[in-house]
Amino acid sequence: MKVTIDGITVDVEPGTSILNAARQIGGDIVPPAMCYYSKLAGSGGKCRTCLVKVTKGSEKDPRPMPKLVASCRTGVMDGMEVQNITSPEVVEARKGVVEMLLINHPLDCPVCDQAGECHLQDLGFEHGAAKTRYEFDRRTFEKIDIGDKIQLHMTRCILCYRCVFTADQITNTRLHGILNRGDHSEISTYISKAVDNDFSGNMIDVCPVGALTDKTFRFKNRVWFTKPVEAHRDCDKCCGKVTLWYKGEDVIRVTGRKDVYGEVEEFICNTCRFDQKKTADWVIEGPRKVSNQSVISSNHYEFTPLPVVKTNPVLMEANKEQFERETRL
């Protein structure tokens, strides 16, 4: 079936969501997603940052949808037409959603380990307002350890539920979840139990903000001062494919490999993440490719030879005369 997003038509399989259809096209028309995670069943529909406008329902029923819809939870129909960045209504609604997400989120980016990899930073830069209209005190929580290597900053949490789905779907037991309701909702462990299963570290990778942090990497460095390298090892628990983050010759962090949308390709175990931090433990594959639009690429340089341009001597002489004439004036 065919769906048109911001004037670009793409063929997709039945049952594909609008968000994943946009991801097949790629580029700027892909809606942002703070809670949706393609590898976690049931994720999506909570943050509302991926709202889009359906201007044509389908070929059979061309009526537009009356309200903006969450693209991660809305399936495409044959002939559907969707507006994302081309709709002023969507841009204004997304600005309101970002304002809501930032109501309680602290502005501690200068000290947050997620800085440089934070999707909320990107949204705040693109759609955030210059100041908040919120007049009440922000809710605050004490930092707690939910494992020997994971610290929870509930004050930063945007309740995307990703960590809950991760713990529920890739481990045998889940000891944490959402407690309370409304403005009192929070991520916490039941009866103060510690999360200590072999795959608990993946909650750090799926968190879109800095609510769940790696205590072994905490305050050690800024991510744009590190060098990401792809590596693998033989592991009897997981795939063993990771990204090593170097500072000089030292591995200061190990994470799962992530795609262009910040989603891990395969989950890794805690042994690979926390215990194997020597170069000798890994088979190095090479530097990780980093988008030149990412702040991580600020210290990564690649030599690109200048193209050889054939010059026109007549045009060069004319430009020279024009330059001399303008400088005399």
C-alpha distance (Angstrom), angle and dihedral (degrees) to the residues before:
residue distance angle dihedral
M1 . . .
K2 3.79 . .
V3 3.80 127.7 .
T4 3.80 127.8 179.3
I5 3.81 119.3 -146.1
D6 3.81 118.8 -176.0
G7 3.80 89.5 -19.2
I8 3.83 95.4 -50.2
T9 3.81 117.2 113.7
V10 3.80 122.6 -149.7
D11 3.82 135.1 176.4
V12 3.81 113.6 -126.1
E13 3.78 138.0 174.1
P14 3.82 119.4 -99.6
G15 3.80 111.6 -89.9
T16 3.81 94.2 32.5
S17 3.79 114.8 140.3
I18 3.79 121.8 -126.4
L19 3.81 89.5 -113.2
N20 3.80 93.9 54.9
A21 3.80 90.4 44.4
A22 3.80 88.2 55.5
R23 3.81 89.6 48.2
Q24 3.80 89.1 56.8
I25 3.81 87.5 58.8
G26 3.80 94.0 40.9
G27 3.78 129.7 -171.7
D28 3.78 128.3 81.0
I29 3.80 95.5 -26.7
V30 3.83 92.1 72.1
P31 3.83 107.8 106.3
P32 3.81 116.1 -127.1
A33 3.80 117.6 -106.7
M34 3.79 125.0 -161.3
C35 3.81 99.6 168.4
Y36 3.82 105.5 25.1
Y37 3.80 115.8 94.7
S38 3.79 117.9 177.0
K39 3.82 93.5 -147.2
L40 3.82 94.9 51.6
A41 3.80 116.7 77.7
G42 3.80 113.5 -134.4
S43 3.80 95.5 18.3
G44 3.79 121.3 134.9
G45 3.79 137.4 52.6
K46 3.80 96.8 78.4
C47 3.81 109.6 87.2
R48 3.85 97.3 41.6
T49 3.81 93.3 -151.1
C50 3.82 91.2 123.4
L51 3.82 95.2 63.1
V52 3.82 114.5 147.4
K53 3.79 136.5 175.8
V54 3.81 119.0 -115.4
T55 3.81 105.7 -152.8
K56 3.81 94.2 175.7
G57 3.78 123.1 29.1
S58 3.80 98.9 -159.1
E59 3.79 143.2 -52.3
K60 3.81 90.7 -85.5
D61 3.80 94.2 46.4
P62 3.82 110.2 23.1
R63 3.79 94.6 178.1
P64 3.83 113.8 123.8
M65 3.79 119.6 -117.6
P66 3.82 109.3 -101.3
K67 3.80 95.9 -131.6
L68 3.77 138.8 29.3
V69 3.80 112.5 -86.2
A70 3.79 134.8 -150.4
S71 3.80 103.7 -105.6
C72 3.83 93.2 -153.8
R73 3.83 91.8 61.1
T74 3.80 100.9 34.9
G75 3.79 119.6 88.2
V76 3.78 121.7 -142.4
M77 3.80 124.5 -112.9
D78 3.79 126.5 -153.0
G79 3.79 108.6 -85.6
M80 3.81 94.8 12.6
E81 3.80 116.9 156.0
V82 3.79 120.2 -154.4
Q83 3.79 134.7 -174.5
N84 3.79 122.0 -154.2
I85 3.80 119.0 153.3
T86 3.82 90.8 5.5
S87 3.81 91.2 65.5
P88 3.83 117.4 82.3
E89 3.80 87.8 -161.0
V90 3.81 91.4 59.3
V91 3.80 93.2 46.4
E92 3.81 91.2 50.7
A93 3.81 92.5 46.8
R94 3.80 91.3 49.1
K95 3.80 89.3 51.6
G96 3.81 88.6 55.2
V97 3.81 91.9 48.6
V98 3.80 91.3 51.8
E99 3.79 89.9 49.2
M100 3.81 88.9 53.5
L101 3.81 92.5 48.9
L102 3.80 90.4 51.3
I103 3.82 95.1 49.4
N104 3.80 93.3 93.7
H105 3.80 100.2 13.6
P106 3.83 110.2 109.2
L107 3.79 119.6 -127.4
D108 3.79 94.5 -126.6
C109 3.82 97.0 127.7
P110 3.84 91.6 131.3
V111 3.82 90.3 65.1
C112 3.81 100.6 28.2
D113 3.81 117.7 109.1
Q114 3.81 90.0 -145.1
A115 3.82 92.5 63.3
G116 3.79 110.0 123.3
E117 3.82 92.3 25.0
C118 3.82 98.3 51.3
H119 3.79 116.8 119.7
L120 3.78 90.4 -162.3
Q121 3.80 89.2 59.6
D122 3.79 89.2 55.3
L123 3.80 92.2 48.4
G124 3.79 91.6 46.3
F125 3.80 90.7 52.1
E126 3.81 93.8 47.4
H127 3.81 101.7 37.9
G128 3.79 108.4 8.2
A129 3.79 122.5 122.4
A130 3.79 121.5 -122.7
K131 3.80 91.7 -116.6
T132 3.79 139.1 7.3
R133 3.79 126.8 -108.5
Y134 3.79 91.6 -154.2
E135 3.81 110.5 117.3
F136 3.80 101.1 -176.8
D137 3.78 129.9 85.7
R138 3.78 115.6 -88.7
R139 3.75 115.8 -112.0
T140 3.78 114.1 -108.6
F141 3.80 135.1 -164.8
E142 3.76 135.0 -167.7
K143 3.80 115.7 -108.0
I144 3.79 111.2 -106.0
D145 3.81 134.9 -171.6
I146 3.79 112.3 -125.0
G147 3.79 91.2 -179.0
D148 3.76 138.9 1.3
K149 3.82 90.9 -88.5
I150 3.84 104.3 27.1
Q151 3.79 127.2 75.4
L152 3.81 123.5 -167.3
H153 3.82 120.6 -143.4
M154 3.78 98.8 -171.2
T155 3.81 90.2 178.1
R156 3.81 88.4 70.0
C157 3.80 96.0 44.5
I158 3.82 118.9 115.3
L159 3.84 93.8 -169.9
C160 3.79 96.1 -115.8
Y161 3.85 90.6 152.9
R162 3.83 92.4 -139.1
C163 3.80 94.4 125.7
V164 3.81 90.8 48.2
F165 3.81 92.1 52.4
T166 3.80 90.7 45.4
A167 3.79 93.9 52.6
D168 3.79 91.1 43.7
Q169 3.81 97.1 49.3
I170 3.81 107.8 35.7
T171 3.80 99.5 37.3
N172 3.79 134.1 56.2
T173 3.78 95.5 -125.6
R174 3.78 134.1 33.2
L175 3.77 117.7 -154.7
H176 3.79 99.9 173.5
G177 3.78 138.0 52.6
I178 3.82 144.9 131.7
L179 3.78 114.6 -40.0
N180 3.82 126.4 -166.5
R181 3.80 126.4 0.3
G182 3.77 142.4 -91.7
D183 3.80 116.4 -5.8
H184 3.81 89.3 -5.9
S185 3.82 94.0 60.1
E186 3.77 114.7 124.7
I187 3.79 142.6 163.8
S188 3.78 110.0 -110.8
T189 3.79 144.1 145.5
Y190 3.77 120.0 -101.0
I191 3.81 113.6 -106.8
S192 3.83 90.3 -8.9
K193 3.79 93.9 -69.0
A194 3.79 119.8 161.4
V195 3.80 121.7 -119.9
D196 3.80 101.6 -125.7
N197 3.81 108.0 153.3
D198 3.82 122.2 128.8
F199 3.83 94.5 -103.0
S200 3.81 101.6 40.4
G201 3.81 92.0 111.3
N202 3.80 90.2 71.6
M203 3.79 88.0 75.3
I204 3.81 86.2 71.0
D205 3.81 92.3 54.6
V206 3.81 95.7 48.8
C207 3.82 95.5 46.8
P208 3.84 106.7 104.3
V209 3.81 92.9 -157.1
G210 3.80 133.7 33.4
A211 3.80 97.2 -85.2
L212 3.81 94.0 112.3
T213 3.79 113.6 41.9
D214 3.80 136.1 -178.0
K215 3.80 107.5 -114.2
T216 3.82 91.0 -157.1
F217 3.82 90.4 59.5
R218 3.78 98.4 33.7
F219 3.85 114.0 135.7
K220 3.81 91.6 -15.0
N221 3.79 97.7 118.2
R222 3.79 147.5 -28.0
V223 3.76 113.7 -94.0
W224 3.83 93.9 -124.7
F225 3.80 90.4 60.2
T226 3.81 91.9 58.0
K227 3.79 131.6 81.8
P228 3.85 116.9 -130.0
V229 3.82 115.6 -145.4
E230 3.81 128.9 -178.2
A231 3.80 114.9 -126.5
H232 3.80 142.1 156.9
R233 3.79 141.2 -163.9
D234 3.78 138.1 -174.2
C235 3.79 105.4 -91.0
D236 3.80 126.4 174.7
K237 3.83 92.5 -154.7
C238 3.81 105.7 45.9
C239 3.80 143.7 3.4
G240 3.82 91.9 -79.5
K241 3.82 92.5 -141.0
V242 3.80 110.7 133.0
T243 3.78 147.2 149.0
L244 3.80 115.5 -113.0
W245 3.81 116.2 -152.1
Y246 3.81 111.5 -149.8
K247 3.78 130.9 -160.7
G248 3.77 103.1 -171.8
E249 3.81 105.3 -46.5
D250 3.82 95.4 -25.6
V251 3.80 126.0 95.9
I252 3.79 103.7 -136.6
R253 3.81 99.0 170.7
V254 3.80 140.2 19.7
T255 3.81 122.0 -160.4
G256 3.76 138.7 167.0
R257 3.78 117.1 -92.9
K258 3.79 111.7 -93.6
D259 3.79 131.4 -155.4
V260 3.81 127.7 -136.1
Y261 3.81 90.4 -78.7
G262 3.79 94.3 53.9
E263 3.80 94.9 -105.8
V264 3.80 119.8 135.0
E265 3.79 113.8 -113.9
E266 3.83 93.1 -146.0
F267 3.80 130.5 1.6
I268 3.81 116.9 -114.0
C269 3.80 132.4 -151.6
N270 3.80 127.3 -110.3
T271 3.81 91.6 -110.5
C272 3.79 91.6 63.2
R273 3.80 92.4 40.3
F274 3.80 102.8 46.3
D275 3.82 109.4 14.3
Q276 3.81 105.5 42.5
K277 3.79 105.2 66.8
K278 3.77 101.9 138.2
T279 3.79 124.4 96.2
A280 3.82 89.0 -131.8
D281 3.82 89.1 63.1
W282 3.80 92.1 64.0
V283 3.78 143.5 56.9
I284 3.80 104.4 -128.6
E285 3.81 114.7 -137.7
G286 3.81 99.5 179.9
P287 3.81 142.9 -87.7
R288 3.77 117.3 -34.3
K289 3.79 114.3 -113.2
V290 3.79 108.9 -115.6
S291 3.79 124.8 -166.0
N292 3.78 112.2 -111.5
Q293 3.81 87.4 -132.0
S294 3.81 91.1 62.7
V295 3.79 121.6 93.2
I296 3.82 86.9 -132.6
S297 3.80 88.8 70.4
S298 3.82 92.0 61.0
N299 3.81 91.6 96.6
H300 3.80 97.5 35.6
Y301 3.78 115.4 93.3
E302 3.77 128.7 -174.2
F303 3.79 122.0 -170.7
T304 3.79 111.6 -125.6
P305 3.80 115.4 -177.3
L306 3.79 114.6 -129.3
P307 3.81 114.3 -108.0
V308 3.76 117.6 -105.4
V309 3.79 107.6 -113.7
K310 3.77 122.5 -163.4
T311 3.80 107.2 -135.0
N312 3.77 128.4 -147.2
P313 3.86 108.7 -132.5
V314 3.82 92.4 -155.4
L315 3.81 91.4 52.7
M316 3.81 91.6 45.7
E317 3.82 91.3 53.6
A318 3.81 91.4 48.6
N319 3.79 91.2 50.8
K320 3.79 90.4 48.3
E321 3.81 91.8 53.1
Q322 3.82 91.2 47.6
F323 3.82 91.2 49.9
E324 3.81 92.3 50.7
R325 3.80 91.3 47.0
E326 3.85 92.8 51.1
T327 3.80 93.8 46.2
R328 3.83 91.0 52.3
L329 3.82 89.1 54.4
